[in-house]
Amino acid sequence: MKKSYKIEVDCANCANLMEEAAKKTEGVKDCTVSFMTLKMKVEFEEGADVATVMQNVRRNCKKVEDDCEIYL
């Protein structure tokens, strides 16, 4: 399953850090973050609980870029 989320981030480098953090989160099959469109597209692993995975993605992204936001 794929979902798209609106994000708030200050720079392209921060978006890259968010993308890498999200990709390392359990339950995420793939992720792309676009600074230009301020969107995060997440592909979830089969059977993953989307709400729980996204809470973990948000927590992991905040570790690398504490002022970023993901609108769930």
C-alpha positions in Angstrom: 0.0 0.0 0.0 1.2 3.5 -0.8 0.2 6.7 0.8 1.2 10.4 0.4 1.6 12.9 3.3 2.0 16.6 3.4 5.2 17.6 5.1 6.9 20.8 6.4 10.7 21.0 6.1 13.1 23.8 5.8 15.6 22.6 3.2 16.4 20.0 0.6 19.1 18.4 2.8 16.6 18.1 5.6 14.2 16.4 3.3 16.9 13.9 2.3 17.6 13.2 6.0 13.9 12.6 6.6 13.7 10.2 3.6 16.7 8.1 4.9 15.2 8.0 8.4 11.8 6.9 7.0 13.4 4.2 4.9 15.0 2.7 7.9 11.7 2.4 9.8 10.3 -1.0 10.3 7.2 -1.5 8.1 8.3 0.9 5.4 9.1 -0.8 2.1 10.1 2.5 0.3 9.9 6.2 0.8 10.5 9.3 -1.2 10.5 12.9 0.1 10.2 15.9 -2.2 11.3 19.2 -0.9 9.8 21.0 -4.0 6.3 19.6 -3.5 6.6 19.2 0.3 5.3 15.6 0.0 6.3 12.3 1.5 5.3 9.2 -0.4 5.5 6.0 1.7 5.1 2.4 0.5 4.3 0.1 3.4 5.3 -3.6 3.8 2.5 -6.1 3.4 0.4 -6.4 6.6 2.0 -3.3 8.3 -0.2 -1.2 10.6 -0.1 2.1 8.7 -0.9 4.3 11.8 1.7 2.7 14.0 4.4 2.7 11.2 3.7 6.4 10.5 4.1 7.3 14.2 7.4 5.6 14.1 8.4 7.4 10.9 7.5 10.7 12.5 9.6 9.9 15.6 12.6 8.8 13.5 12.4 11.9 11.3 12.2 14.1 14.4 15.5 12.6 15.6 17.3 13.8 12.4 15.4 17.0 11.9 13.6 18.2 15.0 11.6 21.0 13.4 10.1 18.9 10.5 6.5 18.0 10.5 4.5 15.2 8.8 0.7 15.8 8.6 -0.9 12.4 9.2 
